[in-house]
Protein backbone atom coordinates (compact mmCIF):
# COMPACT_ATOMS: atom_id res chain seq x y z
CA UNK A 1 0.00 0.00 0.00
CA UNK A 2 1.26 3.46 -0.90
CA UNK A 3 2.14 5.91 1.89
CA UNK A 4 -0.50 8.60 2.30
CA UNK A 5 -0.23 11.53 4.72
CA UNK A 6 -0.82 15.26 4.86
CA UNK A 7 0.57 18.03 7.02
CA UNK A 8 -2.06 20.12 8.82
CA UNK A 9 -0.64 23.48 9.84
CA UNK A 10 -3.65 24.43 11.96
CA UNK A 11 -3.43 21.16 13.95
CA UNK A 12 0.40 21.12 14.11
CA UNK A 13 0.36 17.49 13.05
CA UNK A 14 0.55 15.02 10.19
CA UNK A 15 -2.61 13.02 9.46
CA UNK A 16 -2.41 9.51 8.04
CA UNK A 17 -4.67 6.47 7.66
CA UNK A 18 -4.21 3.16 9.43
CA UNK A 19 -6.00 -0.11 8.75
CA UNK A 20 -6.24 -1.93 12.11
CA UNK A 21 -7.94 -4.96 10.53
CA UNK A 22 -5.58 -5.21 7.55
CA UNK A 23 -5.54 -3.58 4.09
CA UNK A 24 -9.06 -4.66 3.18
CA UNK A 25 -10.52 -3.53 6.53
CA UNK A 26 -11.82 -0.20 7.69
CA UNK A 27 -9.70 2.93 7.59
CA UNK A 28 -9.03 4.99 10.72
CA UNK A 29 -7.47 8.45 10.55
CA UNK A 30 -4.62 9.01 12.98
CA UNK A 31 -2.29 11.92 13.51
CA UNK A 32 1.13 12.49 14.98
CA UNK A 33 2.19 15.77 16.49
CA UNK A 34 4.90 18.00 15.04
CA UNK A 35 6.74 17.74 18.35
CA UNK A 36 6.91 13.94 18.17
CA UNK A 37 8.15 14.08 14.57
CA UNK A 38 10.80 16.65 15.47
CA UNK A 39 11.87 15.23 18.86
CA UNK A 40 11.85 11.54 17.99
CA UNK A 41 12.05 11.14 14.23
CA UNK A 42 14.40 13.90 13.08
CA UNK A 43 12.10 16.28 11.20
CA UNK A 44 13.91 19.60 10.94
CA UNK A 45 12.02 21.72 8.43
CA UNK A 46 8.48 22.61 7.47
CA UNK A 47 5.50 20.51 6.44
CA UNK A 48 7.36 18.53 3.78
CA UNK A 49 10.02 17.54 6.33
CA UNK A 50 7.37 16.43 8.81
CA UNK A 51 5.59 14.27 6.23
CA UNK A 52 8.94 12.81 5.12
CA UNK A 53 9.89 11.91 8.71
CA UNK A 54 6.50 10.23 9.11
CA UNK A 55 7.06 8.27 5.92
CA UNK A 56 10.60 7.20 6.85
CA UNK A 57 9.52 5.97 10.29
CA UNK A 58 6.04 4.82 9.40
CA UNK A 59 6.61 1.25 10.53
CA UNK A 60 7.06 2.39 14.15
CA UNK A 61 4.44 5.16 13.96
CA UNK A 62 1.82 2.89 12.43
CA UNK A 63 2.44 0.13 14.97
CA UNK A 64 1.96 2.56 17.84
CA UNK A 65 -1.20 4.01 16.28
CA UNK A 66 -2.69 0.54 15.83
CA UNK A 67 -1.71 -0.41 19.38
CA UNK A 68 -3.37 2.71 20.84
CA UNK A 69 -6.45 2.25 18.67
CA UNK A 70 -6.89 -1.34 19.80
CA UNK A 71 -6.43 -0.32 23.42
CA UNK A 72 -9.20 2.28 23.17
CA UNK A 73 -10.99 2.39 19.78
CA UNK A 74 -13.08 5.40 20.86
CA UNK A 75 -10.08 7.60 21.71
CA UNK A 76 -8.99 10.13 19.08
CA UNK A 77 -5.66 8.99 17.67
CA UNK A 78 -3.23 11.85 18.25
CA UNK A 79 0.22 10.41 18.84
CA UNK A 80 2.47 12.55 21.01
CA UNK A 81 6.08 12.17 22.09
CA UNK A 82 5.10 10.44 25.35
CA UNK A 83 3.18 7.71 23.54
CA UNK A 84 6.44 6.30 22.23
CA UNK A 85 7.79 5.69 25.72
CA UNK A 86 5.01 3.18 26.46
CA UNK A 87 6.06 -0.44 26.81
CA UNK A 88 4.55 -2.20 23.80
CA UNK A 89 5.00 -5.67 22.37
CA UNK A 90 4.84 -5.06 18.64
CA UNK A 91 5.07 -8.64 17.45
CA UNK A 92 1.29 -9.08 17.39
CA UNK A 93 0.17 -5.51 16.68
CA UNK A 94 -0.18 -5.67 12.88
CA UNK A 95 -3.18 -7.43 11.42
CA UNK A 96 -2.46 -10.03 8.79
C-alpha positions as CSV (number, residue, x, y, z in Angstrom):
1,X,0.0,0.0,0.0
2,X,1.3,3.5,-0.9
3,X,2.1,5.9,1.9
4,X,-0.5,8.6,2.3
5,X,-0.2,11.5,4.7
6,X,-0.8,15.3,4.9
7,X,0.6,18.0,7.0
8,X,-2.1,20.1,8.8
9,X,-0.6,23.5,9.8
10,X,-3.6,24.4,12.0
11,X,-3.4,21.2,13.9
12,X,0.4,21.1,14.1
13,X,0.4,17.5,13.1
14,X,0.6,15.0,10.2
15,X,-2.6,13.0,9.5
16,X,-2.4,9.5,8.0
17,X,-4.7,6.5,7.7
18,X,-4.2,3.2,9.4
19,X,-6.0,-0.1,8.8
20,X,-6.2,-1.9,12.1
21,X,-7.9,-5.0,10.5
22,X,-5.6,-5.2,7.6
23,X,-5.5,-3.6,4.1
24,X,-9.1,-4.7,3.2
25,X,-10.5,-3.5,6.5
26,X,-11.8,-0.2,7.7
27,X,-9.7,2.9,7.6
28,X,-9.0,5.0,10.7
29,X,-7.5,8.5,10.6
30,X,-4.6,9.0,13.0
31,X,-2.3,11.9,13.5
32,X,1.1,12.5,15.0
33,X,2.2,15.8,16.5
34,X,4.9,18.0,15.0
35,X,6.7,17.7,18.4
36,X,6.9,13.9,18.2
37,X,8.1,14.1,14.6
38,X,10.8,16.6,15.5
39,X,11.9,15.2,18.9
40,X,11.9,11.5,18.0
41,X,12.1,11.1,14.2
42,X,14.4,13.9,13.1
43,X,12.1,16.3,11.2
44,X,13.9,19.6,10.9
45,X,12.0,21.7,8.4
46,X,8.5,22.6,7.5
47,X,5.5,20.5,6.4
48,X,7.4,18.5,3.8
49,X,10.0,17.5,6.3
50,X,7.4,16.4,8.8
51,X,5.6,14.3,6.2
52,X,8.9,12.8,5.1
53,X,9.9,11.9,8.7
54,X,6.5,10.2,9.1
55,X,7.1,8.3,5.9
56,X,10.6,7.2,6.9
57,X,9.5,6.0,10.3
58,X,6.0,4.8,9.4
59,X,6.6,1.2,10.5
60,X,7.1,2.4,14.2
61,X,4.4,5.2,14.0
62,X,1.8,2.9,12.4
63,X,2.4,0.1,15.0
64,X,2.0,2.6,17.8
65,X,-1.2,4.0,16.3
66,X,-2.7,0.5,15.8
67,X,-1.7,-0.4,19.4
68,X,-3.4,2.7,20.8
69,X,-6.4,2.3,18.7
70,X,-6.9,-1.3,19.8
71,X,-6.4,-0.3,23.4
72,X,-9.2,2.3,23.2
73,X,-11.0,2.4,19.8
74,X,-13.1,5.4,20.9
75,X,-10.1,7.6,21.7
76,X,-9.0,10.1,19.1
77,X,-5.7,9.0,17.7
78,X,-3.2,11.8,18.2
79,X,0.2,10.4,18.8
80,X,2.5,12.6,21.0
81,X,6.1,12.2,22.1
82,X,5.1,10.4,25.4
83,X,3.2,7.7,23.5
84,X,6.4,6.3,22.2
85,X,7.8,5.7,25.7
86,X,5.0,3.2,26.5
87,X,6.1,-0.4,26.8
88,X,4.5,-2.2,23.8
89,X,5.0,-5.7,22.4
90,X,4.8,-5.1,18.6
91,X,5.1,-8.6,17.5
92,X,1.3,-9.1,17.4
93,X,0.2,-5.5,16.7
94,X,-0.2,-5.7,12.9
95,X,-3.2,-7.4,11.4
96,X,-2.5,-10.0,8.8
